[in-house]
Every structure is written in C-alpha cells, then in structure tokens.
Amino acid sequence: MNVDLALGLVTLFGTAAIGMPVAYAIIIGVLVYLGLAGQDLAIAGETMVQRLFDGFLLLAVPLFIVSANIMNAGSISDRLLKFCVALVGRFRGGLGHVNVVASLIFSGMSGSAVADAAGIGKLIIDMMIKSGRYSPGYAAAITAATATIGPIIPPSIPLVLYALVSDTSIAALFLGGIVPGLIMGIVLMSMNAWIAHKRNFGKEEAVPLMQLPGITLNAAPALLMPVILLTCIYSGVTTPTEAAAIAALYALCVSAFLYRTLKFKTLYDVFVDSARSAASVGVVIGASMILMYVVIQENVPQMISDLMAGSDVSPLVFLIIVNLLVLLLGCVLDATVIILVIVPLFIPTCNALGIDLVHFGVLIVVNSMIGLITPPYGILLFVISAVSQIPLKDMIREIWPFLGILVAALFVMILVPDIVLWAPQSLGY
Amino acid sequence: MLEQFRLRLSRLAEFSMAALLAVIFITFLLQIFARYAPNLAFLVPIERFAVWLGGVEPIGWTVNLISLLWVWLIFIGCAFAISDKDHVVFDVFVQAMPPRLRLILGAVVSVIVVSAMVYAFLPTWDAVFGSRLMELKKIQTLRVPLTGDKIPNKWLFAPFIVMMLALIARYTFSAISLVRQVKYAGLLDEQQTR
C-alpha cells in the first residue's frame, strides 16, 4: 500500500471518528487520495454518479423500504400479531415466542431489520410490558434479537448490497437465506423457552383453537406477501428489482382497499420517510463505490488474496478469521458499511480458496446483522431504545444470552455450508 | 427569517423526494405492465380494451429514466433534506465526549466538509459542464420519454454539483453557529468559575 492511499484512509477514519457522516468521510478520504496521487478530483463525483446509475439492482432498496413502511403504517402488523398470539401465545414465555414468530413472518415482507424493530417490534414490546410478566429490558432485548432475522429471510436489503459488490445472483442469495433465517428463529425460541422456564414466566390465556381459522384468514393477505414476492422472482416473471415494486404495490393495495387503514396523508409520510432513508443509504452506497474504485485501482483485494494464498490458509480457517473480524467490526461499524467497504476486499480470496460466494454472502449478512445488536454500537439497540423509551443499559443486560446463541448458530453455518447452500442448489442455482 | 427559509426549502425538498420516489415506483409498474399486457389481453372481456392491451409494446426507456431519477433522489436528498442525524454516522466516540469538545469537533467537521467541497468544486464543475467526463462512452444515451429527444449527460451528473454547493452553504452556516455556541459555552464557564 502506498502513502497516498494510506493518507486517504487515515483522513477517512479520522473524520468519521469525529462524527462526520460516513458517506462524506469516504468522499473526502478519496479526494485526499486523488489530490495526493495527482489524479483528477472530478473522478470522485463522476465515478459515484456513474456507479449509482449503473447499479440498477440497487433500486430494490427504496422499494423494499416503501413496502415495509406501508406494512407498518397500515394495520397489517396488528393482524399478524393477533395471528401469532393465537398460534404460539399459549406456551410458557408465550409472548417471547410470539415475538420470534412475528419477526419470522414479517421478515418475509420487509428487507430491513430496523423496519422490523421500529414497526412490529414496538407493538410487541408494548404487549409484553402490559402483560406484566416480562421486564422491559427483556422485552426490548428479545425484540432486538429477533429483528436480526428480518434481512436474512428474503427480501433483504443487505443481500441486495452484497449481490452488487460480489456479482452473485440475488435469487440464489435470497434462497440461501431461508434456512439460516429459520434456524435463527428456532434457536431464539429455544433460548426464550429456557429463560422462561428458569425465571418461571407466567402463561398467557390461550386463544381457543376454534378461533384460529378466523384469525388466520384475517392475517392471510399479509401472510401471502412473501409467497407473491418469491413466486415473482423464481418463476422469472419479474426481475428481483421489479418484484420489489410488485411487493410495494401489493402492500399498498392490501392496506388501502382491503384493510382500509391507509389515508393519503399517511401515504405521503410513508413516501417522504422512505425517500429520506433511501437517499441516506444511497449516498453511503455511492461513496463506498468510489472507495472500491480506488482500492481496486491500488490492487488491494488482490494483495490480500495473494497474501492468504501464500500463507497456505485453509478455506475454513479463512472463513473463521473473516467472520471474527466482521463480528468485531460489527461492534463499532454499521452493517451497510461492512458489506460495502470491508467485504469486497475478501471476494478475490474467496474465489482463490474455492469458497462459494452465496455461502460467504449469507454468512456475512447473518454476521453483520448480529453486529446490529452488539454493544456498544448496535443500531437496533438504539432504534428500539428510542421507540420504546426503554433505557439502553437494561436492554444490554438482557441481550447477552440471545447474542451468544446467535453467534453459536453462525458458527454452525460456517461449519456446515449445506445449511445455506441446500435451498439454492436444490432449485438449480 | 433565515430559519424559515431553510424550513421551507426542506419541505420543498421532502416533497420533491417523495414525488421522485413515487415516479420511480410507477415507472417500474409501467415497465412490468407493458411487458405482460399482450399476454393478459385474452382475460379482458371488453373487446376494444383487449385489442389495445394486445398492442402494448415493452418500453425501453424506463430503466434509464428510473436510474436517472434515483441519482437525483439521492443527491437532492443529501443536499436539502437529510440532516446529520439521518445520515449513517459513527458517533460512539463523539457521544462520550464533554459537550464543549463535541461542539468544537462539530465545527471542525463542518470546516473540513466545506474545504473539501470547495477544493473539488472547480474540477468537478469543469468535468460536468465543460464535457471533460472521462468514461463518457460507457454511459448509455439518455432520452426523454415519448419524444425520444436526447438528454445531455450533464443532467445526470448535475445533482452532484447541486449537492456540493448545498453542502458548502449548509456546513458554512453550521460552522459559524457552532463556533458561536463554543464561545457562549466558554463565557458561561468563565462566569461560573467567578
């Protein structure tokens, strides 16, 4: 690595550390590099616009944000919760199980963990606290833990970003996320059951089984959404990006015409909010792309690959090292930044070591989602604390068992690639 | 006065962003519809409508239009509607600092953003409006929907210039206001020690 690049990176990390928005810090770091290397400063802006314009796949991001926000604004989340309570509320620690199942289903509609936490997560925290059987800290912690499933089960914004930087099929990645997402749900439910047993949480009044069909029917339009989305993608009727538009249209129709809960003012707010988050994600994506341009120009990924190949690392050891690194970075960095900036550095090494890029991608996304709930910097912890007014320290005290079991699940996924690869391979990807 | 102007500007920007996103969304639906309309024609019982559906052709310009609007959405958003707290910010260290130091660092950040944008402004302006773009041949020709007129490439890159200008203005104001607050906080400290 030469001096120009090193100084550029120092500028990047230095300015980001004193609170500059990450996107601007990257742009300024790149400008410093270009200036020192005597290159044209216009390359920064030009490359950024150019890459954003070319990255058509990225347009799934704002559309997934729109559909999740519509789901949250309408009464779809309420109906889903009723369904989950009827289904699993009867067991000990019932509302904890409801939390997991609701996240599993909701994750089939939204591609963002933050949307899960802020929408359905807030409703369920209120429910858990009102029942009087759970401490606010526990309610918030399990909600944060289950929200990490959101982007593992398709649709998924982080997987779209990974597909973009690694040039992997988004359809294969989406399929690869299904089984790991279910496993995360199962381990979280087991942990909840164990804690419920240990602390002797009371049982909820069971919803009579007779009412189950009615409640299911009521929630059916919401339950259908993931089915529609996946059918669109895998039948080849639409591209994944177009499927995102169909999903948003479906959410819009269901809440406007079927449930009749969406007013024009709410819709306007949904679009403003979605546009705002799309733009703030978009600028980070664009900035990461100019950084990649520079890093590739300086041949850094290839150097890492040569280094790894030269030191005779086995694929498994490499996967474990990278995952430990991402787990550590996840404590302090945002998932978007990890996927867009850190992960591309390792793609050539994966190719050289014969690691399947779908396996690698799902592992990294699971890992960086775990990073969203690792203190001190975990965006999910902040969001949930902000929407539920539960102090961060109460939440952090209760998060450790869930964090531990998710990391254990990640480790199993590293050791057994088939957990990820079974679904895409059996469908011919 | 100035505050009110800024509020109006950000309302207007919010409206434009929502509108851009809505147009992107509708264009996507139009693109899918146009591709499948002929296959759906047989489902429609009204003959004239069915004939019209059968004659719909796939649209080519949607992909470029969507990408163009997406670029505008991002940079206009960053220029006018997205404040520092909406951005992805790494603030673990900053949050742990005493308030006065935080203000000073805020001012330093503002000054750095302004100087970097000023530094890169002329070359970027020249590249965009002086047709000095390097990878021009890689960009597909943009066309106005329906009429098919060519849209000059500078309009694809222009929002980046808009963002640079807006950032220079915004962070200059924020630097000035932060420096004032630092001074004020300093005065308070002095009074307390007396």
Interface residues (C-beta under 8 A of the other chain):
Chain A: T15 A16 A17 I18 G19 M20 P21 V22 A23 Y24 I27 I28 L31 V32 G35 D40 L41 A42 I43 A44 G45 E46 M48 V49 Q50 L52 F53 D54 F56 L58 L59 P62 L63 V66 V237 T238 T241 E242 A245 I246 A248 L249 Y268 F271 V272 S274 A275 R276 S277 A278 A279 S280 V281 G282 V283 V284 G286 V332 L333 D334 T336 V337 P376 Y377
Chain B: E14 F15 M17 A18 L20 L21 A22 I24 F25 F28 L29 Q31 I32 Y36 V63 I66 S67 L68 W70 V71 L73 I74 F75 I76 G77 C78 A81 I82 D84 D86 H87 V88 V89 F90 D91 V92 F93 V94 R102 L105 G106 V108 V109 I112 V113 A116 Y119 A120 P123 T124 D126 A127 V128 R132 L133 M134 E135 K138 I139 L156 F157 P159 F160 I161 M164 L167
